[in-house]
Amino acid sequence: MSKPQMNTLGALKNSGYESRSIKEELRSNLINNIKAGKNSFEGIHGYEHSVVPELERAILSKHNINLLGLRGQAKTRLARLMTGLLDEWMPVVEGSEINDDPLRPISRHARELIEKEGENTPVAWVHRDERFYEKLATPDVTVADLIGDVDPIKAANLKLSYADDRVIHYGMIPRANRSIFVINELPDLQARIQVALFNILQEGDIQIRGFKLRLPLDMQFVFTANPEDYTNRGSIVTPLKDRIGSQILTHYPETIEIARTITQQEAKRDERQKETLYVPELAKDLLEQISFEARHSEYVDAKSGISARMSITAYENLLSTAERRAMLANEDKTSVRLGDFIGMIPSITGKVELVYEGEQEGAASVAQNLIGDAVKTQFVQYFPEIKKLEQKDKKGPYDEIVSWFFDQSEFQLLDDLSEQQYKDLLDSIEPLQDLLDEYQPDFPKEDRYFLKELVLWGLVEFKKLSKYRMSQGMRFKDLYGSYINGL
């Protein structure tokens, strides 16, 4: 829809335009979307039956909203997507600092201009993308930042006394009139600043250095908060919580499939990587499994949460690791290998908060443990589980592979192997191919080498083989063969 051409108050009235509050606007457009079967929160996954219905109910109820959840749960994105429920264009009195409605002016400037110009009062149009204001709550935020203050320079220039309301410089909230205003990490806002929001939320007036202005601001407030902040840095004062209509709890993806969808949507992948790299589906599942393992790890602080950004940045690092390997080998195309997962450890260590035991282990060691735990979980989805206690004389499905490694002095999967060398090396383990033929005969051909590598890593995690990280790759051995051969 192009920008409307009505540029005077008279033309706006003749067009049949009717004023409505922002909450009525959001509610009306949401109703239209629901009736039309249109998704108002496109790009949000895993919230279809939990968060989104609650958010829609809050909008229908015309509530101010608090989104409460751990980091990386799309709280801010949900707030930003609410702009899609606004009318595309909104008329304002031209020159107004606070987006005055031409039919319902509230500022002194707008009222005096309309009184003077009448039907010829100039009207400007604001696009809905410009009706979103966001403020990160930090301890240094002041009442003047949010609400406003007396401006001595304006008083001097206009030759007005401080008793005149025209000397007020409006803060972010009045300037966001008729818009969505988001305060992120609300508990970080000092209690005295939160108190300053009481009247705006309930009574609709603002107070600045003794001025009590009756400004019925038309706002849709959205707050975000992290439960961890309640103990670490502050809390939401009770009277403010009482004035927030709906508090909605967000959560992490509940399945690997949903987590994968989010990562693939958000990861920044270069066009050259799309042409150069092939990523097995199993590799994508394994990457997401790492985040699931981290959320239950004894070394990771569960209260801090594991952001979805960890999987996104880890995926980007994984692609870059494979891309760099291919460039060093002068190859045009390559497939992601399990050995490439070591390259994404920096993405994991920067995203997890460790408890005391985790700090003792070391961040890099915890990251490697998480990869190992993910391998272990994925392994049993494709092959028989390896139990701690096994019958002594009963032949197991992995005995042939273990025997093969018993007869080898060492087996090395180096990082700089060419694609053909990598495949030939894995093909040399004949019992490995037999295992895949028996338990995964229909597994996609292009993904089978990644699955073979998963078997080796899985046998290490289940204490059937040993693995040693060298500077240039991985060395696999059986657990006891080298010791016996040495004897």
C-alpha positions as CSV (number, residue, x, y, z in Angstrom):
1,M,0.0,0.0,0.0
2,S,1.5,3.3,-1.1
3,K,1.7,6.4,1.2
4,P,-1.8,8.1,1.5
5,Q,-2.0,11.5,-0.3
6,M,-4.2,13.3,2.3
7,N,-1.9,16.0,3.6
8,T,-4.3,18.3,5.5
9,L,-6.7,17.8,8.4
10,G,-9.7,18.6,6.2
11,A,-8.7,16.0,3.5
12,L,-8.2,13.4,6.3
13,K,-11.7,14.0,7.7
14,N,-13.3,13.9,4.2
15,S,-11.6,10.5,3.6
16,G,-13.7,9.0,6.4
17,Y,-10.7,8.3,8.6
18,E,-11.6,7.4,12.2
19,S,-9.2,7.4,15.2
20,R,-8.6,4.3,17.2
21,S,-6.1,3.5,19.9
22,I,-3.1,1.3,19.2
23,K,-4.5,-1.5,21.2
24,E,-7.7,-1.4,19.2
25,E,-5.6,-1.3,16.1
26,L,-3.6,-4.4,17.1
27,R,-6.8,-6.2,18.2
28,S,-8.7,-5.5,15.0
29,N,-5.9,-6.5,12.6
30,L,-5.2,-9.7,14.7
31,I,-8.9,-10.6,14.4
32,N,-8.7,-10.2,10.6
33,N,-5.6,-12.4,10.5
34,I,-7.1,-15.1,12.6
35,K,-10.3,-15.2,10.5
36,A,-8.2,-15.3,7.3
37,G,-6.0,-18.1,8.6
38,K,-2.9,-15.9,8.4
39,N,0.1,-16.4,10.7
40,S,0.8,-13.1,12.5
41,F,4.1,-14.3,13.8
42,E,5.9,-15.7,10.7
43,G,9.3,-17.2,11.4
44,I,8.6,-18.2,15.0
45,H,8.8,-21.9,15.5
46,G,7.8,-24.2,18.4
47,Y,5.4,-21.7,19.9
48,E,2.3,-22.5,17.8
49,H,0.5,-24.2,20.7
50,S,2.0,-22.4,23.7
51,V,3.4,-18.9,23.5
52,V,1.6,-17.6,20.4
53,P,-1.9,-18.4,21.5
54,E,-1.2,-16.7,24.9
55,L,0.2,-13.6,23.1
56,E,-2.8,-13.4,20.8
57,R,-5.1,-13.6,23.8
58,A,-3.2,-10.8,25.5
59,I,-3.5,-8.6,22.3
60,L,-7.2,-9.4,22.1
61,S,-7.5,-8.3,25.7
62,K,-5.6,-5.1,25.0
63,H,-3.0,-5.9,27.7
64,N,0.4,-4.6,28.2
65,I,2.7,-7.7,28.1
66,N,5.7,-9.1,29.9
67,L,7.6,-11.9,28.1
68,L,9.4,-13.9,30.7
69,G,12.0,-16.4,29.7
70,L,15.6,-17.4,29.5
71,R,18.0,-15.9,26.9
72,G,17.6,-16.8,23.3
73,Q,13.9,-17.6,23.4
74,A,12.8,-15.1,20.7
75,K,11.3,-12.6,23.2
76,T,12.4,-9.5,21.4
77,R,11.6,-11.0,18.0
78,L,8.0,-11.6,19.1
79,A,7.7,-8.0,20.2
80,R,9.1,-6.8,16.8
81,L,6.7,-9.0,14.9
82,M,3.8,-7.2,16.5
83,T,4.4,-4.2,14.2
84,G,2.9,-6.4,11.5
85,L,-0.4,-6.0,13.2
86,L,-0.3,-2.2,13.0
87,D,-2.0,-0.3,10.1
88,E,0.6,0.3,7.4
89,W,0.3,4.1,7.6
90,M,-0.6,6.4,10.5
91,P,-1.5,10.1,10.2
92,V,0.2,12.6,12.6
93,V,0.1,16.3,13.0
94,E,3.1,17.5,11.1
95,G,5.9,18.7,13.3
96,S,4.5,17.0,16.4
97,E,7.2,15.5,18.8
98,I,4.8,12.9,20.2
99,N,2.9,11.6,17.1
100,D,-0.2,13.6,17.8
101,D,-3.4,12.1,16.3
102,P,-4.9,14.9,14.1
103,L,-8.4,14.1,15.4
104,R,-7.3,13.7,19.0
105,P,-4.4,16.0,19.7
106,I,-2.9,15.9,23.2
107,S,0.2,18.2,23.0
108,R,0.1,21.9,23.3
109,H,1.9,22.3,20.0
110,A,-0.7,20.3,18.1
111,R,-3.8,21.8,19.8
112,E,-2.5,25.4,19.1
113,L,-1.6,24.5,15.5
114,I,-5.1,23.0,14.8
115,E,-6.8,26.0,16.5
116,K,-4.8,28.3,14.2
117,E,-4.9,26.4,10.9
118,G,-8.2,24.5,11.2
119,E,-8.9,22.3,8.2
120,N,-5.6,23.3,6.7
121,T,-3.5,21.8,9.5
122,P,-0.7,19.9,7.7
123,V,-0.8,16.1,8.2
124,A,2.2,13.7,7.8
125,W,2.2,9.9,7.6
126,V,4.3,7.5,9.6
127,H,4.9,3.9,8.4
128,R,4.3,1.1,10.9
129,D,8.0,0.1,10.8
130,E,8.7,3.5,12.4
131,R,6.3,2.8,15.2
132,F,8.5,0.4,17.1
133,Y,10.7,1.8,19.9
134,E,13.1,-0.3,22.0
135,K,15.1,0.4,25.1
136,L,17.6,-1.9,26.8
137,A,17.2,-1.5,30.6
138,T,20.6,-0.7,32.1
139,P,21.4,0.6,35.6
140,D,22.3,4.0,34.1
141,V,18.9,4.7,32.5
142,T,17.3,7.8,34.0
143,V,13.8,9.2,34.3
144,A,14.9,11.9,31.9
145,D,15.8,9.3,29.3
146,L,12.5,7.6,29.4
147,I,10.0,10.4,30.3
148,G,11.7,13.7,29.9
149,D,13.2,16.7,31.6
150,V,13.2,20.5,31.6
151,D,15.4,21.9,28.8
152,P,17.2,25.1,29.9
153,I,18.4,25.8,26.3
154,K,14.9,25.6,25.0
155,A,13.8,27.9,27.8
156,A,16.5,30.4,26.9
157,N,15.8,30.4,23.2
158,L,12.0,30.7,23.6
159,K,12.5,33.2,26.4
160,L,10.2,31.2,28.7
161,S,10.3,30.6,32.4
162,Y,10.8,27.1,33.8
163,A,7.1,27.2,34.9
164,D,6.0,27.0,31.2
165,D,5.4,23.4,30.0
166,R,6.9,24.3,26.6
167,V,10.4,24.1,28.1
168,I,10.0,20.3,28.6
169,H,12.1,18.0,26.5
170,Y,10.2,14.8,26.0
171,G,11.9,11.4,26.6
172,M,11.6,8.2,24.7
173,I,8.2,7.1,26.0
174,P,6.2,10.3,25.0
175,R,8.0,10.3,21.7
176,A,6.8,6.7,21.2
177,N,3.1,7.8,21.5
178,R,0.8,5.6,19.4
179,S,3.6,3.0,19.0
180,I,4.9,-0.2,20.5
181,F,7.5,0.5,23.2
182,V,9.7,-2.4,24.4
183,I,11.8,-2.3,27.5
184,N,14.2,-5.3,27.4
185,E,15.5,-6.9,30.6
186,L,13.1,-5.0,32.8
187,P,14.6,-6.2,36.1
188,D,17.8,-4.4,35.3
189,L,15.9,-1.1,35.5
190,Q,16.4,0.5,38.9
191,A,13.4,0.4,41.2
192,R,12.9,4.2,41.2
193,I,12.8,4.2,37.4
194,Q,10.2,1.4,37.4
195,V,8.1,3.5,39.8
196,A,8.1,6.3,37.3
197,L,6.2,4.1,34.9
198,F,3.2,3.6,37.2
199,N,1.2,6.6,36.1
200,I,2.0,6.1,32.4
201,L,0.7,2.5,32.5
202,Q,-2.4,3.2,34.6
203,E,-3.5,6.9,34.8
204,G,-2.0,8.2,31.5
205,D,-0.2,11.3,32.9
206,I,3.4,12.1,33.3
207,Q,5.3,14.1,35.9
208,I,8.5,15.9,35.1
209,R,10.3,18.0,37.8
210,G,7.1,19.2,39.4
211,F,5.1,19.5,36.2
212,K,2.1,17.2,36.1
213,L,1.0,16.9,32.5
214,R,-2.2,15.2,31.6
215,L,-0.9,13.4,28.6
216,P,-3.1,10.4,27.8
217,L,-0.4,8.6,25.9
218,D,-1.6,5.8,23.6
219,M,1.0,3.0,24.1
220,Q,1.4,-0.7,23.7
221,F,4.1,-1.7,26.2
222,V,6.0,-4.9,25.9
223,F,8.5,-5.9,28.5
224,T,11.0,-8.7,28.4
225,A,12.6,-10.3,31.5
226,N,14.9,-13.2,32.3
227,P,14.0,-15.2,35.5
228,E,17.7,-15.4,36.4
229,D,17.8,-11.6,36.7
230,Y,15.4,-11.7,39.6
231,T,18.1,-12.9,41.8
232,N,21.3,-11.7,40.1
233,R,20.6,-8.0,39.3
234,G,17.2,-7.0,40.5
235,S,13.5,-7.6,40.2
236,I,10.3,-6.1,38.8
237,V,8.6,-4.1,41.6
238,T,5.3,-5.5,42.6
239,P,3.1,-2.5,41.8
240,L,4.5,-2.5,38.2
241,K,3.9,-6.2,37.8
242,D,0.3,-5.5,38.9
243,R,-0.1,-3.0,36.1
244,I,1.1,-5.4,33.4
245,G,-1.9,-7.2,32.0
246,S,-0.4,-10.5,30.8
247,Q,2.9,-12.3,31.7
248,I,3.8,-14.9,29.1
249,L,6.4,-17.6,29.7
250,T,8.6,-18.5,26.8
251,H,10.6,-21.7,26.4
252,Y,13.3,-23.5,24.4
253,P,12.5,-25.8,21.4
254,E,11.0,-29.0,22.6
255,T,12.2,-31.2,19.7
256,I,15.3,-31.6,17.6
257,E,13.2,-30.9,14.4
258,I,12.0,-27.5,15.7
259,A,15.5,-26.5,16.8
260,R,16.9,-27.5,13.4
261,T,14.3,-25.3,11.7
262,I,15.3,-22.3,13.8
263,T,19.0,-22.8,13.2
264,Q,18.7,-23.3,9.4
265,Q,16.5,-20.1,9.3
266,E,18.8,-17.9,11.3
267,A,22.3,-19.1,10.4
268,K,24.1,-16.8,8.0
269,R,25.4,-19.0,5.2
270,D,27.5,-17.6,2.4
271,E,26.5,-18.4,-1.1
272,R,29.9,-19.9,-1.8
273,Q,29.3,-22.2,1.2
274,K,26.1,-23.4,-0.4
275,E,27.9,-24.4,-3.5
276,T,31.0,-25.9,-1.7
277,L,29.6,-27.7,1.3
278,Y,27.2,-30.6,1.8
279,V,25.8,-31.0,5.3
280,P,24.4,-34.4,6.2
281,E,21.0,-34.4,7.9
282,L,22.5,-36.4,10.8
283,A,25.1,-33.6,11.3
284,K,22.3,-31.1,11.7
285,D,20.6,-33.3,14.3
286,L,23.8,-33.9,16.2
287,L,24.5,-30.2,16.4
288,E,21.1,-29.5,17.9
289,Q,21.5,-32.4,20.3
290,I,24.5,-30.6,21.8
291,S,22.2,-27.8,23.0
292,F,19.8,-30.3,24.5
293,E,22.6,-32.1,26.3
294,A,23.9,-28.7,27.6
295,R,20.5,-27.9,29.1
296,H,20.8,-31.1,31.3
297,S,24.5,-31.1,31.9
298,E,25.7,-31.2,35.5
299,Y,28.5,-28.8,34.5
300,V,26.2,-26.1,33.0
301,D,24.2,-23.6,35.0
302,A,20.6,-24.5,34.0
303,K,19.2,-21.2,35.4
304,S,21.2,-19.3,32.9
305,G,19.8,-21.2,30.0
306,I,21.3,-22.2,26.6
307,S,20.5,-19.7,24.0
308,A,19.3,-20.7,20.5
309,R,22.2,-18.5,19.4
310,M,24.6,-21.3,20.5
311,S,23.3,-23.7,17.8
312,I,23.2,-20.9,15.2
313,T,26.8,-19.7,15.8
314,A,28.0,-23.3,16.2
315,Y,26.5,-24.2,12.8
316,E,28.2,-21.2,11.2
317,N,31.5,-22.3,12.7
318,L,31.0,-25.9,11.6
319,L,30.5,-24.7,8.0
320,S,33.6,-22.5,8.2
321,T,35.7,-25.4,9.6
322,A,34.7,-27.6,6.6
323,E,35.1,-24.7,4.1
324,R,38.6,-24.0,5.4
325,R,39.6,-27.6,5.3
326,A,38.4,-27.8,1.7
327,M,40.4,-24.7,0.7
328,L,43.6,-26.1,2.3
329,A,43.1,-29.3,0.3
330,N,42.4,-27.4,-2.9
331,E,39.0,-29.0,-3.3
332,D,35.9,-27.4,-4.8
333,K,33.4,-29.5,-2.8
334,T,33.4,-31.3,0.5
335,S,31.0,-32.8,3.0
336,V,30.9,-31.9,6.7
337,R,32.7,-34.5,8.8
338,L,32.2,-35.3,12.5
339,G,35.8,-34.3,13.0
340,D,34.8,-30.8,11.9
341,F,32.7,-30.5,15.1
342,I,35.9,-29.7,17.0
343,G,36.0,-26.4,15.2
344,M,32.8,-25.2,16.8
345,I,34.0,-25.5,20.4
346,P,34.7,-21.7,20.6
347,S,31.0,-21.1,19.8
348,I,30.0,-23.4,22.7
349,T,32.4,-22.1,25.3
350,G,31.2,-18.5,24.8
351,K,27.6,-19.4,25.2
352,V,27.4,-21.6,28.3
353,E,27.6,-20.5,32.0
354,L,29.4,-23.1,34.0
355,V,28.7,-24.1,37.6
356,Y,31.7,-24.6,40.0
357,E,32.3,-28.2,38.8
358,G,32.3,-27.0,35.2
359,E,34.8,-24.3,35.9
360,Q,37.1,-26.9,37.5
361,E,36.8,-29.1,34.4
362,G,37.4,-26.2,32.0
363,A,35.2,-24.7,29.4
364,A,36.9,-26.5,26.4
365,S,36.7,-29.8,28.2
366,V,33.0,-29.3,29.0
367,A,32.3,-28.5,25.3
368,Q,34.0,-31.7,24.2
369,N,32.0,-33.6,26.8
370,L,28.8,-32.1,25.4
371,I,29.7,-33.2,21.9
372,G,30.5,-36.7,23.2
373,D,27.1,-36.8,25.1
374,A,25.3,-35.8,21.9
375,V,27.1,-38.5,19.9
376,K,26.1,-41.0,22.6
377,T,22.4,-40.0,22.4
378,Q,22.3,-40.0,18.6
379,F,24.2,-43.3,18.3
380,V,21.5,-45.4,20.0
381,Q,18.8,-44.0,17.6
382,Y,20.5,-45.8,14.8
383,F,22.3,-48.8,16.3
384,P,21.7,-51.3,19.2
385,E,22.4,-49.9,22.6
386,I,25.6,-50.9,24.3
387,K,24.8,-51.9,27.9
388,K,27.3,-51.6,30.7
389,L,26.9,-55.3,31.6
390,E,27.1,-57.8,28.8
391,Q,27.0,-61.6,28.7
392,K,30.5,-62.8,28.6
393,D,30.4,-65.4,25.7
394,K,27.6,-63.7,23.7
395,K,28.7,-62.1,20.4
396,G,27.8,-58.5,20.1
397,P,27.2,-56.4,17.0
398,Y,30.4,-54.4,17.5
399,D,32.8,-57.2,18.3
400,E,34.1,-57.4,14.7
401,I,34.9,-53.6,14.7
402,V,36.6,-53.8,18.0
403,S,38.7,-56.8,16.8
404,W,39.6,-54.9,13.6
405,F,41.1,-52.1,15.8
406,F,42.8,-54.7,18.0
407,D,44.8,-55.9,15.0
408,Q,45.7,-52.3,13.9
409,S,48.6,-50.5,15.5
410,E,46.7,-47.2,15.1
411,F,44.0,-45.6,12.9
412,Q,44.2,-41.9,12.2
413,L,41.6,-39.6,10.7
414,L,43.6,-36.4,10.0
415,D,41.9,-33.1,9.5
416,D,43.7,-32.4,6.2
417,L,42.6,-35.6,4.4
418,S,41.2,-35.1,0.9
419,E,37.6,-36.2,0.3
420,Q,38.7,-39.3,-1.4
421,Q,41.4,-40.2,1.2
422,Y,38.8,-39.7,3.9
423,K,36.3,-42.1,2.2
424,D,39.0,-44.7,1.4
425,L,40.2,-44.7,5.0
426,L,36.7,-45.3,6.4
427,D,36.0,-47.9,3.7
428,S,39.1,-49.8,4.9
429,I,37.2,-50.8,8.1
430,E,35.2,-53.6,6.5
431,P,33.3,-54.5,9.7
432,L,32.0,-50.9,9.8
433,Q,30.4,-51.3,6.4
434,D,28.9,-54.6,7.5
435,L,27.3,-52.9,10.5
436,L,25.7,-50.2,8.4
437,D,24.4,-52.8,5.9
438,E,22.8,-54.7,8.7
439,Y,21.2,-51.9,10.8
440,Q,21.0,-49.0,8.4
441,P,20.8,-50.4,4.8
442,D,18.6,-47.6,3.6
443,F,20.6,-44.7,5.0
444,P,21.2,-42.0,2.4
445,K,24.4,-42.8,0.4
446,E,25.8,-39.3,0.7
447,D,25.4,-39.4,4.5
448,R,26.9,-42.8,5.1
449,Y,30.5,-41.7,5.7
450,F,29.3,-39.3,8.4
451,L,27.4,-42.2,10.0
452,K,30.5,-44.4,9.9
453,E,32.4,-41.7,11.8
454,L,29.5,-41.5,14.2
455,V,29.9,-45.2,14.9
456,L,33.6,-44.8,15.8
457,W,32.9,-41.8,18.1
458,G,30.0,-43.7,19.6
459,L,32.1,-46.8,20.4
460,V,34.5,-44.4,22.1
461,E,31.7,-42.9,24.3
462,F,30.6,-46.4,25.2
463,K,34.1,-47.4,26.2
464,K,34.6,-49.9,23.3
465,L,37.4,-47.9,21.7
466,S,39.7,-45.1,22.7
467,K,40.1,-41.7,20.9
468,Y,43.0,-39.3,21.2
469,R,43.0,-35.8,19.8
470,M,46.3,-35.0,18.1
471,S,47.2,-31.5,16.7
472,Q,46.3,-32.6,13.2
473,G,43.4,-35.0,13.7
474,M,42.0,-38.0,15.6
475,R,43.6,-41.3,16.5
476,F,41.4,-44.2,17.3
477,K,42.6,-47.4,19.1
478,D,41.0,-50.3,20.9
479,L,41.1,-50.0,24.7
480,Y,43.6,-52.8,25.5
481,G,45.2,-54.0,22.3
482,S,48.1,-51.6,22.4
483,Y,48.9,-52.5,26.0
484,I,48.8,-56.3,25.2
485,N,50.9,-55.9,22.0
486,G,53.5,-53.9,24.0
487,L,53.7,-56.8,26.5
